[in-house]
Amino acid sequence: MKRCQPPAPLKPGDLLRVISPSGTLREMSALELGVEVWRKRGYRVESTPGFDDRHGYLAGTDVNRRTQLEIALNDPECKGILCARGGYGGARLLEDWTFPSTDPKWLIGFSDITSLLWSFSLQGISGVHAPLLTTISAEPDWSKERLFDWVEGRPLRSLTGSGWGGGQATGLLLPANLTVATHILNTPLQPDLSGIVLALEDVSEAPYRIDRMLTQWRLSGAFQKVCAIALGRFSQCNPPSNIPSFTTNEVLHDRLSDLGIPIVSDLPFGHDGENAALPVGVPVLLDGDRGILSFDPLR
């Protein structure tokens, strides 16, 4: 993976476009609250035509959702793209699609937006794995300020979790939803994993499915290239009480602890809780002994 460059810092008055590249909108009140968060910061926020369409579980047809993305990318006044929600469908936009030659723009979102963040990284553009429009209003103030700090040109503070040992490693940060990332492995959308610090989170996946996905990473050889792993929240992933199972934490330890690399878990990012902004493709240091993910202050 090549180092990615963050777009020019945002400033109040800049235009941000709302797109729905994945699942159909179901949280209109949460969306409106999210728009207000950005507007109170001084930004102009405009909805891209078709953002509230519906096509089954998708926010419109592939053509419609791809058109939203292209409108935002090709709008010279637009400085950033705010993804409305996750769900499913982002990767479908990237089949037989050529990234337009435009000035770099911020892309902000997580979960299913992983596919778009990774696609931007292939162009050398650093997006932000961060709250969606439908989730940002529920974030604590420190998390909102963290996102604003980064996109407005200020450095990020370190994050602290639970260290598993393994010493320290430096590399380029590649955040992802585990499920989405697993289905991108060995496709043209996958960045080079050599020497990266992989940051993973997920939601509503049973422990056996997490086991299956991590085993796929092992069998494919992908983990052999990764220099460190940062684990966020795996929410709603506990097994039903009446079904024999490992816990999610037991699965993570079983499938990852023998890799011989620094690992930190319980970092404050992911679904259903604090979702600290993580820039894509920037240098970080992961200290597996102290449980700290720190960011290079040089942009």
C-alpha positions as CSV (number, residue, x, y, z in Angstrom):
1,M,0.0,0.0,0.0
2,K,1.3,3.4,-0.8
3,R,1.1,6.3,1.6
4,C,-2.1,8.3,1.1
5,Q,-2.4,12.0,1.1
6,P,-5.3,13.7,3.0
7,P,-7.2,16.2,0.8
8,A,-6.8,19.9,1.6
9,P,-8.1,20.8,5.1
10,L,-11.8,21.7,5.3
11,K,-12.8,25.1,6.5
12,P,-16.2,26.5,7.4
13,G,-18.2,27.5,4.3
14,D,-17.0,24.5,2.3
15,L,-19.6,22.4,0.5
16,L,-20.1,18.8,1.6
17,R,-22.3,16.5,-0.5
18,V,-24.4,13.7,1.0
19,I,-24.5,10.4,-0.9
20,S,-26.1,7.0,-0.2
21,P,-23.8,4.5,-1.9
22,S,-25.0,1.5,0.0
23,G,-28.2,0.5,1.9
24,T,-31.5,2.3,1.6
25,L,-32.1,5.0,4.2
26,R,-34.2,4.0,7.2
27,E,-33.1,6.6,9.7
28,M,-34.2,9.9,8.3
29,S,-34.4,11.7,11.7
30,A,-30.8,10.5,12.5
31,L,-29.7,11.7,9.1
32,E,-31.2,15.2,9.8
33,L,-29.4,15.3,13.1
34,G,-26.2,14.4,11.4
35,V,-26.5,17.1,8.8
36,E,-27.1,19.6,11.6
37,V,-23.8,18.5,13.3
38,W,-21.9,19.5,10.2
39,R,-23.9,22.7,9.6
40,K,-23.4,23.9,13.1
41,R,-19.7,23.5,12.4
42,G,-20.2,26.0,9.6
43,Y,-20.3,23.7,6.6
44,R,-22.8,23.8,3.7
45,V,-24.3,20.4,3.3
46,E,-26.3,19.5,0.2
47,S,-28.0,16.2,-0.6
48,T,-27.1,14.7,-3.9
49,P,-30.1,13.8,-6.1
50,G,-31.2,10.2,-5.6
51,F,-29.7,9.9,-2.1
52,D,-33.1,8.8,-0.7
53,D,-34.1,6.4,-3.5
54,R,-34.9,2.8,-2.8
55,H,-34.2,-0.4,-4.8
56,G,-34.8,-3.4,-2.6
57,Y,-32.3,-3.2,0.2
58,L,-30.2,-0.7,-1.8
59,A,-30.4,3.1,-1.9
60,G,-31.3,3.0,-5.5
61,T,-30.0,1.1,-8.5
62,D,-26.3,0.7,-9.0
63,V,-26.4,3.3,-11.8
64,N,-28.2,5.8,-9.5
65,R,-25.8,5.2,-6.5
66,R,-22.7,5.4,-8.8
67,T,-24.1,8.6,-10.3
68,Q,-24.3,10.1,-6.8
69,L,-20.7,9.3,-6.2
70,E,-19.7,10.7,-9.6
71,I,-21.7,13.9,-9.1
72,A,-19.9,14.5,-5.8
73,L,-16.5,13.7,-7.2
74,N,-16.9,15.9,-10.3
75,D,-18.4,18.9,-8.5
76,P,-15.5,21.4,-8.3
77,E,-17.2,23.2,-5.4
78,C,-17.6,20.0,-3.4
79,K,-14.7,19.5,-0.9
80,G,-16.0,16.4,0.9
81,I,-18.4,13.5,0.6
82,L,-20.5,12.5,3.6
83,C,-21.9,8.9,3.4
84,A,-25.5,8.7,4.8
85,R,-25.3,5.1,6.0
86,G,-23.7,1.7,5.5
87,G,-25.7,-1.5,5.0
88,Y,-24.6,-3.1,1.8
89,G,-23.9,-2.2,-1.8
90,G,-20.8,-0.1,-2.0
91,A,-18.6,-2.6,-3.7
92,R,-21.3,-3.1,-6.5
93,L,-20.5,0.5,-7.6
94,L,-16.9,-0.3,-8.3
95,E,-17.4,-3.0,-10.9
96,D,-16.0,-1.8,-14.3
97,W,-15.7,1.7,-12.9
98,T,-12.9,4.2,-13.5
99,F,-12.0,6.7,-10.8
100,P,-12.5,10.2,-12.4
101,S,-9.5,12.5,-12.6
102,T,-10.5,15.2,-10.1
103,D,-9.1,17.1,-7.2
104,P,-8.9,14.9,-4.1
105,K,-12.0,15.1,-1.8
106,W,-12.6,13.9,1.7
107,L,-14.7,10.7,1.9
108,I,-16.1,10.1,5.4
109,G,-17.9,6.9,6.5
110,F,-17.3,3.4,7.8
111,S,-18.8,-0.1,7.8
112,D,-19.9,-0.9,4.2
113,I,-18.1,2.3,3.1
114,T,-14.9,0.2,3.5
115,S,-15.0,-0.6,-0.2
116,L,-15.0,3.0,-1.2
117,L,-12.3,4.0,1.4
118,W,-10.1,1.3,0.0
119,S,-10.9,2.4,-3.6
120,F,-9.9,5.9,-2.7
121,S,-6.6,4.6,-1.2
122,L,-5.7,3.0,-4.5
123,Q,-5.8,6.5,-5.9
124,G,-3.5,7.8,-3.1
125,I,-6.4,9.6,-1.4
126,S,-6.8,9.3,2.4
127,G,-10.4,9.0,3.3
128,V,-11.6,8.8,6.9
129,H,-13.1,5.7,8.6
130,A,-15.4,7.7,10.8
131,P,-19.1,8.2,11.8
132,L,-21.7,8.2,9.1
133,L,-24.3,11.0,8.9
134,T,-26.9,8.7,10.5
135,T,-24.5,7.9,13.5
136,I,-22.5,11.1,14.1
137,S,-25.1,12.9,16.3
138,A,-24.9,10.0,18.8
139,E,-21.1,10.4,19.1
140,P,-19.6,11.9,22.3
141,D,-18.1,15.3,21.9
142,W,-14.5,14.1,21.9
143,S,-15.2,11.8,19.0
144,K,-16.9,14.6,16.9
145,E,-14.0,16.9,17.7
146,R,-11.5,14.3,16.7
147,L,-13.1,14.0,13.3
148,F,-13.2,17.8,12.9
149,D,-9.6,18.1,14.0
150,W,-8.4,15.7,11.3
151,V,-10.4,17.0,8.4
152,E,-9.6,20.6,9.4
153,G,-5.8,20.0,9.4
154,R,-5.0,19.3,13.1
155,P,-3.1,16.2,14.4
156,L,-4.8,13.2,16.0
157,R,-4.3,12.1,19.6
158,S,-3.3,8.5,20.4
159,L,-6.0,5.8,21.2
160,T,-5.6,3.4,24.0
161,G,-6.9,-0.2,24.2
162,S,-5.7,-3.6,25.5
163,G,-2.3,-4.7,24.5
164,W,-1.7,-8.3,23.6
165,G,2.1,-7.9,23.4
166,G,4.3,-8.3,20.4
167,G,6.3,-5.1,20.7
168,Q,5.9,-2.2,18.4
169,A,5.3,-1.8,14.7
170,T,5.0,1.1,12.3
171,G,3.1,1.0,9.1
172,L,0.3,2.6,7.1
173,L,-3.1,2.4,8.7
174,L,-5.8,0.4,6.8
175,P,-9.2,0.5,8.7
176,A,-12.0,-1.8,7.6
177,N,-15.1,-3.6,8.5
178,L,-14.0,-7.3,8.7
179,T,-16.9,-8.7,6.6
180,V,-16.6,-6.1,3.8
181,A,-12.8,-6.4,3.7
182,T,-12.9,-10.2,3.6
183,H,-15.1,-10.1,0.5
184,I,-12.6,-7.7,-1.1
185,L,-9.6,-9.9,-0.6
186,N,-7.8,-10.9,-3.8
187,T,-9.9,-8.6,-5.9
188,P,-8.7,-5.4,-7.7
189,L,-10.2,-3.4,-4.9
190,Q,-7.7,-4.8,-2.3
191,P,-4.7,-2.5,-1.5
192,D,-1.3,-4.0,-1.1
193,L,-1.3,-5.3,2.5
194,S,2.5,-5.4,2.9
195,G,3.5,-3.7,6.1
196,I,0.1,-2.3,6.9
197,V,-1.4,-1.8,10.4
198,L,-4.8,-3.4,9.9
199,A,-7.7,-2.0,11.9
200,L,-10.8,-4.2,12.1
201,E,-14.3,-3.9,13.5
202,D,-17.7,-5.6,12.9
203,V,-21.3,-5.9,13.9
204,S,-24.0,-8.6,14.1
205,E,-21.6,-11.5,13.1
206,A,-21.8,-14.7,15.1
207,P,-18.5,-16.0,16.5
208,Y,-18.3,-18.9,14.0
209,R,-18.6,-16.4,11.1
210,I,-15.9,-14.3,12.5
211,D,-13.8,-17.4,12.8
212,R,-14.6,-18.3,9.2
213,M,-13.5,-14.9,7.9
214,L,-10.3,-14.7,9.9
215,T,-9.5,-18.3,8.7
216,Q,-9.9,-17.0,5.2
217,W,-7.3,-14.3,5.9
218,R,-5.0,-16.9,7.3
219,L,-5.5,-19.3,4.4
220,S,-5.0,-16.6,1.8
221,G,-1.7,-15.5,3.3
222,A,-3.0,-12.0,3.9
223,F,-2.0,-11.9,7.5
224,Q,1.6,-12.8,6.6
225,K,1.9,-9.4,5.0
226,V,0.3,-7.4,7.8
227,C,2.7,-5.9,10.4
228,A,0.2,-5.2,13.2
229,I,-3.5,-5.4,14.0
230,A,-5.7,-2.9,15.8
231,L,-9.1,-4.3,16.9
232,G,-12.1,-2.1,17.6
233,R,-15.6,-3.1,18.7
234,F,-17.2,-6.3,17.6
235,S,-20.8,-5.4,18.7
236,Q,-23.8,-7.6,18.7
237,C,-21.6,-10.6,18.1
238,N,-22.3,-12.6,21.2
239,P,-23.7,-16.1,20.6
240,P,-27.2,-17.0,21.7
241,S,-27.2,-18.5,25.2
242,N,-28.8,-21.7,24.1
243,I,-26.2,-22.6,21.4
244,P,-22.7,-24.0,22.2
245,S,-20.1,-21.5,21.1
246,F,-16.9,-19.7,21.7
247,T,-17.2,-16.0,22.6
248,T,-16.1,-13.5,20.0
249,N,-13.0,-12.6,22.2
250,E,-12.1,-16.3,22.3
251,V,-12.3,-16.5,18.5
252,L,-10.2,-13.3,18.1
253,H,-7.5,-14.7,20.4
254,D,-7.5,-18.1,18.8
255,R,-7.2,-16.9,15.2
256,L,-4.8,-13.9,15.8
257,S,-2.6,-14.3,18.9
258,D,-0.2,-16.7,17.2
259,L,0.6,-14.4,14.3
260,G,3.7,-13.0,16.1
261,I,2.8,-9.3,15.5
262,P,1.7,-6.5,17.8
263,I,-2.0,-6.5,18.5
264,V,-4.2,-4.1,20.4
265,S,-7.9,-4.8,21.1
266,D,-10.7,-2.8,22.7
267,L,-9.9,0.4,20.8
268,P,-12.8,2.9,20.6
269,F,-14.0,2.5,17.1
270,G,-16.8,0.5,15.4
271,H,-20.6,0.2,15.7
272,D,-22.8,0.8,18.7
273,G,-20.5,3.1,20.6
274,E,-17.6,5.5,20.3
275,N,-16.3,5.5,16.8
276,A,-13.0,7.4,16.7
277,A,-11.9,8.7,13.3
278,L,-9.2,6.7,11.7
279,P,-7.5,8.1,8.6
280,V,-6.7,5.7,5.7
281,G,-3.1,5.1,4.5
282,V,-1.3,7.4,7.0
283,P,1.7,6.3,9.2
284,V,0.9,5.0,12.6
285,L,2.7,3.2,15.4
286,L,1.0,0.3,17.2
287,D,2.4,-0.6,20.6
288,G,1.2,-4.1,21.4
289,D,2.8,-4.0,24.9
290,R,1.4,-0.7,26.1
291,G,-1.9,-1.0,24.1
292,I,-1.5,2.3,22.2
293,L,-2.2,3.3,18.6
294,S,-0.4,6.6,17.9
295,F,-0.4,8.8,14.8
296,D,2.4,10.5,12.9
297,P,1.9,14.2,13.4
298,L,3.4,14.9,10.0
299,R,0.7,15.0,7.4
